[in-house]
């Protein structure tokens, strides 16, 4: 809803707040409240209101964002009791929150800028879960199979956020609860891509919780088909982000970290890091799944790149072995899902070319933030 159409609601809310404040400041009203609530409560009414407002907006208090993010990282790195299995690499991790009053803009719904603070918390949990053993092993010297340049480069292994986008679908009302489903979308030789879906709380009921096996599904038998029909109708917004792994100034292939985190199936003989290269005409499906990753400043268009990925994905599907009865998660299964996600990720990655669109010859004006 536009700001103009919401002006009556905004004016009405402000008028109601001013009316309540004016009424409670009248001596007769305060004496009436003191008779039933006690003199101490009415004397400190404004303090109580301030504390109540702070509690409603707890996540927006100074420094609390750091607590939320660090809590997610520390828990996933050091306190998470259940190891993640390779077959759950692409499974989402859920974080939940609420749209506080402080998060709302003049349209009386969640402000666009506040989505990113909640997404930071969701990604802190997800990335912490993904790297909790990988980076630790690499920093302890587990560099077997890595290039000599990587081993000799000085510095610690670390992860950094490279880009974030957010696509808004539906508004989130004041004090409305929501959940963020964040998972691995894909990766190439440089970037690890994550996708986050912000959805209405409680409408999606998972069948199981991999890292929390003690939690039971809230699904009822009759709800399974309903939940599987169309989940997009519950989405408020969708975000795509990319992370890069570094050692000093050297970029580390994300697959190296994922392998050290024991999140990948056994690598078939002769299969290199992405992009895969065909070693012979009799290469295995995983070997033939060659992908050219998105590289900033490259000349390949996103359409051409997506076509290449689609072609390789088609070749991969044509050579894939029939499913076996044991429902095991193989390298071919993992590579097929990675390629499927990469078809979308290459478009996002190419948006880095907008860095070349800065124009500074003629400007419209220059204005301060406050005056």
LUMPA-631833 format. One record per residue (C-alpha): residue in one letter; y negated, z negated, x negated; residue number from 1; chain. Coordinates in nm, 3 decimals. Layout:
BEGIN
res = A, py = Y, pz = Z, px = X, n = NUM, chain = A
...
END
This chain:
BEGIN
res = X, py = 0.000, pz = 0.000, px = 0.000, n = 1, chain = A
res = X, py = -0.342, pz = 0.090, px = -0.138, n = 2, chain = A
res = X, py = -0.608, pz = -0.165, px = -0.220, n = 3, chain = A
res = X, py = -0.831, pz = -0.034, px = 0.060, n = 4, chain = A
res = X, py = -0.567, pz = -0.084, px = 0.327, n = 5, chain = A
res = X, py = -0.503, pz = -0.437, px = 0.199, n = 6, chain = A
res = X, py = -0.868, pz = -0.549, px = 0.203, n = 7, chain = A
res = X, py = -0.839, pz = -0.722, px = 0.544, n = 8, chain = A
res = X, py = -0.533, pz = -0.916, px = 0.426, n = 9, chain = A
res = X, py = -0.705, pz = -1.010, px = 0.100, n = 10, chain = A
res = X, py = -1.020, pz = -1.121, px = 0.278, n = 11, chain = A
res = X, py = -0.817, pz = -1.316, px = 0.531, n = 12, chain = A
res = X, py = -0.620, pz = -1.497, px = 0.262, n = 13, chain = A
res = X, py = -0.934, pz = -1.593, px = 0.069, n = 14, chain = A
res = X, py = -1.106, pz = -1.706, px = 0.389, n = 15, chain = A
res = X, py = -0.808, pz = -1.919, px = 0.486, n = 16, chain = A
res = X, py = -0.801, pz = -2.082, px = 0.143, n = 17, chain = A
res = X, py = -1.173, pz = -2.154, px = 0.158, n = 18, chain = A
res = X, py = -1.134, pz = -2.297, px = 0.510, n = 19, chain = A
res = X, py = -0.853, pz = -2.531, px = 0.402, n = 20, chain = A
res = X, py = -1.055, pz = -2.648, px = 0.101, n = 21, chain = A
res = X, py = -1.361, pz = -2.710, px = 0.319, n = 22, chain = A
res = X, py = -1.162, pz = -2.904, px = 0.581, n = 23, chain = A
res = X, py = -0.985, pz = -3.127, px = 0.327, n = 24, chain = A
res = X, py = -1.320, pz = -3.213, px = 0.166, n = 25, chain = A
res = X, py = -1.457, pz = -3.364, px = 0.490, n = 26, chain = A
res = X, py = -1.470, pz = -3.750, px = 0.477, n = 27, chain = A
res = X, py = -1.317, pz = -3.781, px = 0.825, n = 28, chain = A
res = X, py = -1.020, pz = -3.563, px = 0.730, n = 29, chain = A
res = X, py = -0.968, pz = -3.748, px = 0.404, n = 30, chain = A
res = X, py = -0.976, pz = -4.084, px = 0.586, n = 31, chain = A
res = X, py = -0.722, pz = -3.952, px = 0.838, n = 32, chain = A
res = X, py = -0.490, pz = -3.835, px = 0.558, n = 33, chain = A
res = X, py = -0.536, pz = -4.163, px = 0.371, n = 34, chain = A
res = X, py = -0.420, pz = -4.354, px = 0.676, n = 35, chain = A
res = X, py = -0.083, pz = -4.174, px = 0.676, n = 36, chain = A
res = X, py = -0.036, pz = -4.067, px = 0.312, n = 37, chain = A
res = X, py = -0.211, pz = -4.345, px = 0.126, n = 38, chain = A
res = X, py = -0.545, pz = -4.364, px = -0.051, n = 39, chain = A
res = X, py = -0.397, pz = -4.270, px = -0.389, n = 40, chain = A
res = X, py = -0.262, pz = -3.938, px = -0.266, n = 41, chain = A
res = X, py = -0.583, pz = -3.832, px = -0.096, n = 42, chain = A
res = X, py = -0.791, pz = -3.942, px = -0.394, n = 43, chain = A
res = X, py = -0.590, pz = -3.720, px = -0.625, n = 44, chain = A
res = X, py = -0.546, pz = -3.435, px = -0.378, n = 45, chain = A
res = X, py = -0.702, pz = -3.173, px = -0.605, n = 46, chain = A
res = X, py = -0.490, pz = -3.285, px = -0.899, n = 47, chain = A
res = X, py = -0.177, pz = -3.263, px = -0.686, n = 48, chain = A
res = X, py = -0.279, pz = -2.915, px = -0.572, n = 49, chain = A
res = X, py = -0.339, pz = -2.809, px = -0.934, n = 50, chain = A
res = X, py = 0.003, pz = -2.938, px = -1.043, n = 51, chain = A
res = X, py = 0.171, pz = -2.765, px = -0.748, n = 52, chain = A
res = X, py = -0.004, pz = -2.438, px = -0.834, n = 53, chain = A
res = X, py = 0.105, pz = -2.472, px = -1.198, n = 54, chain = A
res = X, py = 0.467, pz = -2.530, px = -1.096, n = 55, chain = A
res = X, py = 0.465, pz = -2.224, px = -0.869, n = 56, chain = A
res = X, py = 0.331, pz = -2.020, px = -1.163, n = 57, chain = A
res = X, py = 0.537, pz = -2.197, px = -1.430, n = 58, chain = A
res = X, py = 0.647, pz = -1.878, px = -1.608, n = 59, chain = A
res = X, py = 0.282, pz = -1.776, px = -1.653, n = 60, chain = A
res = X, py = 0.167, pz = -2.093, px = -1.831, n = 61, chain = A
res = X, py = 0.047, pz = -2.044, px = -2.191, n = 62, chain = A
res = X, py = 0.340, pz = -2.034, px = -2.432, n = 63, chain = A
res = X, py = 0.607, pz = -2.023, px = -2.159, n = 64, chain = A
res = X, py = 0.681, pz = -1.654, px = -2.220, n = 65, chain = A
res = X, py = 0.787, pz = -1.747, px = -2.573, n = 66, chain = A
res = X, py = 1.017, pz = -2.017, px = -2.436, n = 67, chain = A
res = X, py = 1.179, pz = -1.773, px = -2.194, n = 68, chain = A
res = X, py = 1.237, pz = -1.506, px = -2.460, n = 69, chain = A
res = X, py = 1.354, pz = -1.745, px = -2.732, n = 70, chain = A
res = X, py = 1.586, pz = -1.920, px = -2.490, n = 71, chain = A
res = X, py = 1.758, pz = -1.588, px = -2.417, n = 72, chain = A
res = X, py = 1.792, pz = -1.497, px = -2.784, n = 73, chain = A
res = X, py = 1.913, pz = -1.840, px = -2.897, n = 74, chain = A
res = X, py = 2.166, pz = -1.874, px = -2.616, n = 75, chain = A
res = X, py = 2.319, pz = -1.531, px = -2.670, n = 76, chain = A
res = X, py = 2.326, pz = -1.561, px = -3.050, n = 77, chain = A
res = X, py = 2.451, pz = -1.917, px = -3.088, n = 78, chain = A
res = X, py = 2.563, pz = -2.069, px = -2.757, n = 79, chain = A
res = X, py = 2.741, pz = -1.790, px = -2.569, n = 80, chain = A
res = X, py = 3.106, pz = -1.908, px = -2.555, n = 81, chain = A
res = X, py = 3.274, pz = -1.585, px = -2.442, n = 82, chain = A
res = X, py = 3.313, pz = -1.282, px = -2.671, n = 83, chain = A
res = X, py = 3.228, pz = -0.942, px = -2.529, n = 84, chain = A
res = X, py = 3.502, pz = -0.678, px = -2.526, n = 85, chain = A
res = X, py = 3.446, pz = -0.310, px = -2.623, n = 86, chain = A
res = X, py = 3.530, pz = -0.186, px = -2.274, n = 87, chain = A
res = X, py = 3.230, pz = -0.380, px = -2.141, n = 88, chain = A
res = X, py = 2.977, pz = -0.229, px = -2.382, n = 89, chain = A
res = X, py = 2.800, pz = -0.041, px = -2.100, n = 90, chain = A
res = X, py = 2.822, pz = -0.325, px = -1.846, n = 91, chain = A
res = X, py = 2.488, pz = -0.472, px = -1.733, n = 92, chain = A
res = X, py = 2.364, pz = -0.824, px = -1.798, n = 93, chain = A
res = X, py = 2.168, pz = -0.985, px = -1.515, n = 94, chain = A
res = X, py = 1.859, pz = -1.202, px = -1.545, n = 95, chain = A
res = X, py = 1.674, pz = -1.336, px = -1.242, n = 96, chain = A
res = X, py = 1.313, pz = -1.435, px = -1.181, n = 97, chain = A
res = X, py = 1.048, pz = -1.464, px = -0.911, n = 98, chain = A
res = X, py = 0.717, pz = -1.291, px = -0.851, n = 99, chain = A
res = X, py = 0.470, pz = -1.575, px = -0.896, n = 100, chain = A
res = X, py = 0.124, pz = -1.581, px = -0.737, n = 101, chain = A
res = X, py = -0.030, pz = -1.532, px = -1.080, n = 102, chain = A
res = X, py = 0.174, pz = -1.212, px = -1.120, n = 103, chain = A
res = X, py = 0.015, pz = -1.056, px = -0.812, n = 104, chain = A
res = X, py = -0.279, pz = -0.817, px = -0.831, n = 105, chain = A
res = X, py = -0.554, pz = -0.745, px = -0.580, n = 106, chain = A
res = X, py = -0.300, pz = -0.550, px = -0.371, n = 107, chain = A
res = X, py = -0.110, pz = -0.877, px = -0.318, n = 108, chain = A
res = X, py = 0.209, pz = -0.753, px = -0.486, n = 109, chain = A
res = X, py = 0.348, pz = -0.775, px = -0.838, n = 110, chain = A
res = X, py = 0.103, pz = -0.631, px = -1.088, n = 111, chain = A
res = X, py = 0.231, pz = -0.336, px = -1.291, n = 112, chain = A
res = X, py = 0.155, pz = -0.507, px = -1.623, n = 113, chain = A
res = X, py = 0.364, pz = -0.815, px = -1.543, n = 114, chain = A
res = X, py = 0.688, pz = -0.615, px = -1.518, n = 115, chain = A
res = X, py = 0.698, pz = -0.587, px = -1.896, n = 116, chain = A
res = X, py = 0.694, pz = -0.964, px = -1.952, n = 117, chain = A
res = X, py = 1.001, pz = -1.006, px = -1.729, n = 118, chain = A
res = X, py = 1.170, pz = -0.708, px = -1.896, n = 119, chain = A
res = X, py = 1.114, pz = -0.875, px = -2.235, n = 120, chain = A
res = X, py = 1.324, pz = -1.169, px = -2.119, n = 121, chain = A
res = X, py = 1.598, pz = -0.943, px = -1.980, n = 122, chain = A
res = X, py = 1.619, pz = -0.742, px = -2.303, n = 123, chain = A
res = X, py = 1.618, pz = -1.060, px = -2.515, n = 124, chain = A
res = X, py = 1.942, pz = -1.164, px = -2.346, n = 125, chain = A
res = X, py = 2.098, pz = -0.817, px = -2.365, n = 126, chain = A
res = X, py = 2.007, pz = -0.736, px = -2.725, n = 127, chain = A
res = X, py = 2.101, pz = -1.087, px = -2.836, n = 128, chain = A
res = X, py = 2.441, pz = -1.035, px = -2.676, n = 129, chain = A
res = X, py = 2.486, pz = -0.698, px = -2.848, n = 130, chain = A
res = X, py = 2.391, pz = -0.804, px = -3.202, n = 131, chain = A
res = X, py = 2.505, pz = -1.165, px = -3.213, n = 132, chain = A
res = X, py = 2.779, pz = -1.095, px = -3.468, n = 133, chain = A
res = X, py = 2.676, pz = -0.753, px = -3.604, n = 134, chain = A
res = X, py = 2.351, pz = -0.840, px = -3.779, n = 135, chain = A
res = X, py = 2.488, pz = -1.174, px = -3.898, n = 136, chain = A
res = X, py = 2.785, pz = -1.003, px = -4.065, n = 137, chain = A
res = X, py = 2.563, pz = -0.740, px = -4.228, n = 138, chain = A
res = X, py = 2.320, pz = -1.002, px = -4.358, n = 139, chain = A
res = X, py = 2.614, pz = -1.200, px = -4.500, n = 140, chain = A
res = X, py = 2.710, pz = -0.895, px = -4.708, n = 141, chain = A
res = X, py = 2.968, pz = -0.724, px = -4.486, n = 142, chain = A
res = X, py = 2.857, pz = -0.373, px = -4.588, n = 143, chain = A
res = X, py = 3.196, pz = -0.210, px = -4.637, n = 144, chain = A
res = X, py = 3.184, pz = 0.164, px = -4.572, n = 145, chain = A
res = X, py = 2.803, pz = 0.188, px = -4.577, n = 146, chain = A
res = X, py = 2.615, pz = 0.432, px = -4.800, n = 147, chain = A
res = X, py = 2.512, pz = 0.321, px = -5.147, n = 148, chain = A
res = X, py = 2.145, pz = 0.361, px = -5.054, n = 149, chain = A
res = X, py = 2.193, pz = 0.116, px = -4.767, n = 150, chain = A
res = X, py = 2.365, pz = -0.141, px = -4.988, n = 151, chain = A
res = X, py = 2.103, pz = -0.124, px = -5.263, n = 152, chain = A
res = X, py = 1.800, pz = -0.136, px = -5.033, n = 153, chain = A
res = X, py = 1.628, pz = -0.473, px = -5.046, n = 154, chain = A
res = X, py = 1.558, pz = -0.671, px = -4.733, n = 155, chain = A
res = X, py = 1.729, pz = -0.823, px = -4.433, n = 156, chain = A
res = X, py = 1.886, pz = -0.637, px = -4.142, n = 157, chain = A
res = X, py = 1.681, pz = -0.673, px = -3.823, n = 158, chain = A
res = X, py = 1.615, pz = -0.505, px = -3.489, n = 159, chain = A
res = X, py = 1.279, pz = -0.391, px = -3.347, n = 160, chain = A
res = X, py = 1.159, pz = -0.253, px = -3.015, n = 161, chain = A
res = X, py = 1.040, pz = 0.107, px = -3.048, n = 162, chain = A
res = X, py = 0.924, pz = 0.211, px = -2.699, n = 163, chain = A
res = X, py = 0.925, pz = 0.105, px = -2.334, n = 164, chain = A
res = X, py = 0.860, pz = 0.292, px = -2.011, n = 165, chain = A
res = X, py = 0.869, pz = 0.177, px = -1.650, n = 166, chain = A
res = X, py = 0.907, pz = 0.380, px = -1.330, n = 167, chain = A
res = X, py = 0.786, pz = 0.198, px = -1.019, n = 168, chain = A
res = X, py = 0.971, pz = 0.258, px = -0.693, n = 169, chain = A
res = X, py = 0.890, pz = -0.022, px = -0.448, n = 170, chain = A
res = X, py = 0.652, pz = -0.317, px = -0.444, n = 171, chain = A
res = X, py = 0.757, pz = -0.679, px = -0.500, n = 172, chain = A
res = X, py = 0.596, pz = -0.922, px = -0.259, n = 173, chain = A
res = X, py = 0.441, pz = -1.261, px = -0.356, n = 174, chain = A
res = X, py = 0.705, pz = -1.525, px = -0.444, n = 175, chain = A
res = X, py = 0.984, pz = -1.271, px = -0.385, n = 176, chain = A
res = X, py = 1.292, pz = -1.318, px = -0.604, n = 177, chain = A
res = X, py = 1.441, pz = -1.032, px = -0.801, n = 178, chain = A
res = X, py = 1.712, pz = -0.956, px = -1.057, n = 179, chain = A
res = X, py = 1.706, pz = -0.732, px = -1.364, n = 180, chain = A
res = X, py = 2.024, pz = -0.542, px = -1.454, n = 181, chain = A
res = X, py = 1.998, pz = -0.436, px = -1.820, n = 182, chain = A
res = X, py = 2.263, pz = -0.237, px = -2.007, n = 183, chain = A
res = X, py = 2.323, pz = 0.007, px = -2.292, n = 184, chain = A
res = X, py = 2.238, pz = 0.362, px = -2.187, n = 185, chain = A
res = X, py = 2.327, pz = 0.546, px = -2.509, n = 186, chain = A
res = X, py = 2.248, pz = 0.577, px = -2.880, n = 187, chain = A
res = X, py = 2.200, pz = 0.844, px = -3.144, n = 188, chain = A
res = X, py = 2.161, pz = 0.827, px = -3.521, n = 189, chain = A
res = X, py = 1.833, pz = 0.631, px = -3.493, n = 190, chain = A
res = X, py = 1.780, pz = 0.472, px = -3.153, n = 191, chain = A
res = X, py = 1.972, pz = 0.240, px = -2.922, n = 192, chain = A
res = X, py = 1.862, pz = 0.308, px = -2.563, n = 193, chain = A
res = X, py = 1.866, pz = 0.044, px = -2.289, n = 194, chain = A
res = X, py = 1.806, pz = 0.090, px = -1.918, n = 195, chain = A
res = X, py = 1.689, pz = -0.191, px = -1.688, n = 196, chain = A
res = X, py = 1.692, pz = -0.186, px = -1.308, n = 197, chain = A
res = X, py = 1.480, pz = -0.441, px = -1.120, n = 198, chain = A
res = X, py = 1.643, pz = -0.502, px = -0.781, n = 199, chain = A
res = X, py = 1.615, pz = -0.734, px = -0.485, n = 200, chain = A
res = X, py = 1.798, pz = -1.058, px = -0.554, n = 201, chain = A
res = X, py = 2.135, pz = -1.108, px = -0.391, n = 202, chain = A
res = X, py = 2.182, pz = -0.761, px = -0.241, n = 203, chain = A
res = X, py = 2.416, pz = -0.645, px = -0.521, n = 204, chain = A
res = X, py = 2.729, pz = -0.857, px = -0.561, n = 205, chain = A
res = X, py = 2.929, pz = -0.792, px = -0.882, n = 206, chain = A
res = X, py = 3.306, pz = -0.802, px = -0.868, n = 207, chain = A
res = X, py = 3.332, pz = -1.018, px = -1.181, n = 208, chain = A
res = X, py = 3.126, pz = -1.180, px = -1.457, n = 209, chain = A
res = X, py = 3.270, pz = -1.090, px = -1.797, n = 210, chain = A
res = X, py = 3.086, pz = -1.348, px = -2.009, n = 211, chain = A
res = X, py = 3.107, pz = -1.613, px = -1.735, n = 212, chain = A
res = X, py = 3.468, pz = -1.594, px = -1.611, n = 213, chain = A
res = X, py = 3.427, pz = -1.922, px = -1.425, n = 214, chain = A
res = X, py = 3.189, pz = -1.752, px = -1.180, n = 215, chain = A
res = X, py = 3.351, pz = -1.608, px = -0.870, n = 216, chain = A
res = X, py = 3.243, pz = -1.288, px = -0.697, n = 217, chain = A
res = X, py = 3.029, pz = -1.336, px = -0.387, n = 218, chain = A
res = X, py = 3.162, pz = -1.019, px = -0.234, n = 219, chain = A
res = X, py = 3.344, pz = -1.024, px = 0.096, n = 220, chain = A
res = X, py = 3.622, pz = -0.768, px = 0.159, n = 221, chain = A
res = X, py = 3.409, pz = -0.580, px = 0.410, n = 222, chain = A
res = X, py = 3.109, pz = -0.561, px = 0.176, n = 223, chain = A
res = X, py = 3.274, pz = -0.365, px = -0.105, n = 224, chain = A
res = X, py = 3.226, pz = -0.025, px = 0.053, n = 225, chain = A
res = X, py = 2.872, pz = -0.108, px = 0.162, n = 226, chain = A
res = X, py = 2.766, pz = -0.209, px = -0.189, n = 227, chain = A
res = X, py = 2.915, pz = 0.105, px = -0.340, n = 228, chain = A
res = X, py = 2.736, pz = 0.348, px = -0.110, n = 229, chain = A
res = X, py = 2.377, pz = 0.356, px = -0.236, n = 230, chain = A
res = X, py = 2.241, pz = 0.096, px = -0.477, n = 231, chain = A
res = X, py = 1.917, pz = 0.287, px = -0.543, n = 232, chain = A
res = X, py = 1.769, pz = 0.168, px = -0.213, n = 233, chain = A
res = X, py = 1.750, pz = -0.182, px = -0.360, n = 234, chain = A
res = X, py = 1.564, pz = -0.081, px = -0.678, n = 235, chain = A
res = X, py = 1.203, pz = -0.196, px = -0.722, n = 236, chain = A
res = X, py = 1.156, pz = -0.035, px = -1.064, n = 237, chain = A
res = X, py = 1.353, pz = 0.113, px = -1.354, n = 238, chain = A
res = X, py = 1.271, pz = 0.078, px = -1.723, n = 239, chain = A
res = X, py = 1.400, pz = 0.261, px = -2.030, n = 240, chain = A
res = X, py = 1.353, pz = 0.119, px = -2.379, n = 241, chain = A
res = X, py = 1.471, pz = 0.203, px = -2.728, n = 242, chain = A
res = X, py = 1.550, pz = -0.018, px = -3.027, n = 243, chain = A
res = X, py = 1.581, pz = 0.063, px = -3.395, n = 244, chain = A
res = X, py = 1.780, pz = -0.126, px = -3.657, n = 245, chain = A
res = X, py = 1.633, pz = -0.164, px = -4.004, n = 246, chain = A
res = X, py = 1.709, pz = -0.298, px = -4.348, n = 247, chain = A
res = X, py = 1.372, pz = -0.333, px = -4.510, n = 248, chain = A
res = X, py = 1.216, pz = 0.008, px = -4.438, n = 249, chain = A
res = X, py = 1.551, pz = 0.189, px = -4.414, n = 250, chain = A
res = X, py = 1.677, pz = 0.288, px = -4.067, n = 251, chain = A
res = X, py = 2.034, pz = 0.185, px = -3.988, n = 252, chain = A
res = X, py = 2.251, pz = 0.381, px = -3.747, n = 253, chain = A
res = X, py = 2.298, pz = 0.171, px = -3.428, n = 254, chain = A
res = X, py = 2.670, pz = 0.248, px = -3.431, n = 255, chain = A
res = X, py = 2.705, pz = 0.053, px = -3.757, n = 256, chain = A
res = X, py = 2.568, pz = -0.260, px = -3.592, n = 257, chain = A
res = X, py = 2.777, pz = -0.211, px = -3.277, n = 258, chain = A
res = X, py = 3.091, pz = -0.176, px = -3.489, n = 259, chain = A
res = X, py = 3.008, pz = -0.491, px = -3.685, n = 260, chain = A
res = X, py = 2.962, pz = -0.665, px = -3.349, n = 261, chain = A
res = X, py = 3.319, pz = -0.556, px = -3.257, n = 262, chain = A
res = X, py = 3.191, pz = -0.371, px = -2.950, n = 263, chain = A
res = X, py = 3.346, pz = -0.029, px = -3.025, n = 264, chain = A
res = X, py = 3.708, pz = 0.086, px = -2.990, n = 265, chain = A
res = X, py = 3.895, pz = 0.177, px = -3.311, n = 266, chain = A
res = X, py = 3.732, pz = 0.480, px = -3.470, n = 267, chain = A
res = X, py = 3.969, pz = 0.781, px = -3.494, n = 268, chain = A
res = X, py = 4.036, pz = 0.920, px = -3.840, n = 269, chain = A
res = X, py = 3.776, pz = 1.171, px = -3.954, n = 270, chain = A
res = X, py = 3.511, pz = 1.080, px = -3.695, n = 271, chain = A
res = X, py = 3.171, pz = 1.026, px = -3.852, n = 272, chain = A
res = X, py = 2.863, pz = 0.847, px = -3.726, n = 273, chain = A
res = X, py = 2.651, pz = 1.031, px = -3.469, n = 274, chain = A
res = X, py = 2.567, pz = 1.311, px = -3.452, n = 275, chain = A
res = X, py = 2.934, pz = 1.410, px = -3.473, n = 276, chain = A
res = X, py = 3.018, pz = 1.715, px = -3.682, n = 277, chain = A
res = X, py = 3.308, pz = 1.950, px = -3.614, n = 278, chain = A
res = X, py = 3.534, pz = 1.935, px = -3.917, n = 279, chain = A
res = X, py = 3.782, pz = 2.197, px = -3.800, n = 280, chain = A
res = X, py = 3.883, pz = 2.410, px = -3.505, n = 281, chain = A
res = X, py = 4.149, pz = 2.150, px = -3.424, n = 282, chain = A
res = X, py = 3.909, pz = 1.857, px = -3.412, n = 283, chain = A
res = X, py = 3.976, pz = 1.580, px = -3.166, n = 284, chain = A
res = X, py = 3.759, pz = 1.548, px = -2.851, n = 285, chain = A
res = X, py = 3.556, pz = 1.269, px = -3.010, n = 286, chain = A
res = X, py = 3.498, pz = 1.481, px = -3.319, n = 287, chain = A
res = X, py = 3.381, pz = 1.782, px = -3.117, n = 288, chain = A
res = X, py = 3.127, pz = 1.574, px = -2.923, n = 289, chain = A
res = X, py = 2.842, pz = 1.678, px = -3.149, n = 290, chain = A
res = X, py = 2.497, pz = 1.565, px = -3.046, n = 291, chain = A
res = X, py = 2.165, pz = 1.642, px = -3.209, n = 292, chain = A
res = X, py = 1.959, pz = 1.326, px = -3.171, n = 293, chain = A
res = X, py = 1.598, pz = 1.329, px = -3.068, n = 294, chain = A
res = X, py = 1.370, pz = 1.326, px = -3.369, n = 295, chain = A
res = X, py = 0.996, pz = 1.273, px = -3.339, n = 296, chain = A
res = X, py = 0.804, pz = 1.580, px = -3.432, n = 297, chain = A
res = X, py = 1.105, pz = 1.810, px = -3.402, n = 298, chain = A
res = X, py = 1.078, pz = 2.157, px = -3.250, n = 299, chain = A
res = X, py = 1.372, pz = 2.132, px = -3.014, n = 300, chain = A
res = X, py = 1.257, pz = 2.110, px = -2.652, n = 301, chain = A
res = X, py = 1.402, pz = 1.838, px = -2.428, n = 302, chain = A
res = X, py = 1.550, pz = 2.108, px = -2.204, n = 303, chain = A
res = X, py = 1.732, pz = 2.270, px = -2.496, n = 304, chain = A
res = X, py = 1.847, pz = 1.933, px = -2.623, n = 305, chain = A
res = X, py = 1.976, pz = 1.831, px = -2.280, n = 306, chain = A
res = X, py = 2.159, pz = 2.164, px = -2.253, n = 307, chain = A
res = X, py = 2.325, pz = 2.102, px = -2.589, n = 308, chain = A
res = X, py = 2.437, pz = 1.757, px = -2.482, n = 309, chain = A
res = X, py = 2.567, pz = 1.891, px = -2.150, n = 310, chain = A
res = X, py = 2.760, pz = 2.161, px = -2.332, n = 311, chain = A
res = X, py = 2.919, pz = 1.912, px = -2.569, n = 312, chain = A
res = X, py = 2.994, pz = 1.678, px = -2.281, n = 313, chain = A
res = X, py = 3.166, pz = 1.965, px = -2.099, n = 314, chain = A
res = X, py = 3.371, pz = 2.044, px = -2.409, n = 315, chain = A
res = X, py = 3.459, pz = 1.680, px = -2.440, n = 316, chain = A
res = X, py = 3.579, pz = 1.657, px = -2.079, n = 317, chain = A
res = X, py = 3.784, pz = 1.975, px = -2.117, n = 318, chain = A
res = X, py = 3.972, pz = 1.835, px = -2.418, n = 319, chain = A
res = X, py = 4.007, pz = 1.479, px = -2.294, n = 320, chain = A
res = X, py = 4.356, pz = 1.349, px = -2.249, n = 321, chain = A
res = X, py = 4.479, pz = 1.246, px = -1.902, n = 322, chain = A
res = X, py = 4.421, pz = 0.883, px = -1.814, n = 323, chain = A
res = X, py = 4.703, pz = 0.653, px = -1.902, n = 324, chain = A
res = X, py = 4.838, pz = 0.383, px = -1.677, n = 325, chain = A
res = X, py = 4.732, pz = 0.089, px = -1.895, n = 326, chain = A
res = X, py = 4.360, pz = 0.131, px = -1.820, n = 327, chain = A
res = X, py = 4.270, pz = 0.089, px = -2.189, n = 328, chain = A
res = X, py = 3.924, pz = 0.165, px = -2.322, n = 329, chain = A
res = X, py = 3.951, pz = 0.428, px = -2.594, n = 330, chain = A
res = X, py = 3.709, pz = 0.587, px = -2.837, n = 331, chain = A
res = X, py = 3.706, pz = 0.899, px = -2.621, n = 332, chain = A
res = X, py = 3.607, pz = 0.693, px = -2.315, n = 333, chain = A
res = X, py = 3.322, pz = 0.534, px = -2.511, n = 334, chain = A
res = X, py = 3.198, pz = 0.866, px = -2.649, n = 335, chain = A
res = X, py = 3.201, pz = 1.031, px = -2.307, n = 336, chain = A
res = X, py = 2.983, pz = 0.754, px = -2.162, n = 337, chain = A
res = X, py = 2.748, pz = 0.766, px = -2.464, n = 338, chain = A
res = X, py = 2.698, pz = 1.141, px = -2.419, n = 339, chain = A
res = X, py = 2.642, pz = 1.102, px = -2.046, n = 340, chain = A
res = X, py = 2.361, pz = 0.853, px = -2.108, n = 341, chain = A
res = X, py = 2.217, pz = 1.060, px = -2.392, n = 342, chain = A
res = X, py = 2.146, pz = 1.344, px = -2.150, n = 343, chain = A
res = X, py = 1.872, pz = 1.122, px = -2.005, n = 344, chain = A
res = X, py = 1.769, pz = 0.946, px = -2.326, n = 345, chain = A
res = X, py = 1.673, pz = 1.268, px = -2.508, n = 346, chain = A
res = X, py = 1.397, pz = 1.332, px = -2.253, n = 347, chain = A
res = X, py = 1.256, pz = 0.983, px = -2.297, n = 348, chain = A
res = X, py = 1.266, pz = 1.015, px = -2.675, n = 349, chain = A
res = X, py = 1.071, pz = 1.340, px = -2.675, n = 350, chain = A
res = X, py = 0.775, pz = 1.166, px = -2.509, n = 351, chain = A
res = X, py = 0.685, pz = 1.040, px = -2.857, n = 352, chain = A
res = X, py = 0.514, pz = 1.376, px = -2.906, n = 353, chain = A
res = X, py = 0.217, pz = 1.247, px = -2.701, n = 354, chain = A
res = X, py = 0.096, pz = 1.077, px = -3.021, n = 355, chain = A
res = X, py = -0.042, pz = 1.422, px = -3.110, n = 356, chain = A
res = X, py = -0.250, pz = 1.440, px = -2.792, n = 357, chain = A
res = X, py = -0.533, pz = 1.209, px = -2.905, n = 358, chain = A
res = X, py = -0.874, pz = 1.372, px = -2.855, n = 359, chain = A
res = X, py = -1.190, pz = 1.213, px = -2.993, n = 360, chain = A
res = X, py = -1.462, pz = 1.482, px = -3.016, n = 361, chain = A
res = X, py = -1.624, pz = 1.422, px = -2.679, n = 362, chain = A
res = X, py = -1.568, pz = 1.102, px = -2.481, n = 363, chain = A
res = X, py = -1.684, pz = 0.990, px = -2.139, n = 364, chain = A
res = X, py = -1.827, pz = 0.656, px = -2.254, n = 365, chain = A
res = X, py = -1.749, pz = 0.319, px = -2.409, n = 366, chain = A
res = X, py = -1.740, pz = -0.008, px = -2.216, n = 367, chain = A
res = X, py = -1.658, pz = -0.366, px = -2.300, n = 368, chain = A
res = X, py = -1.376, pz = -0.566, px = -2.147, n = 369, chain = A
res = X, py = -1.602, pz = -0.840, px = -2.010, n = 370, chain = A
res = X, py = -1.955, pz = -0.696, px = -2.008, n = 371, chain = A
END
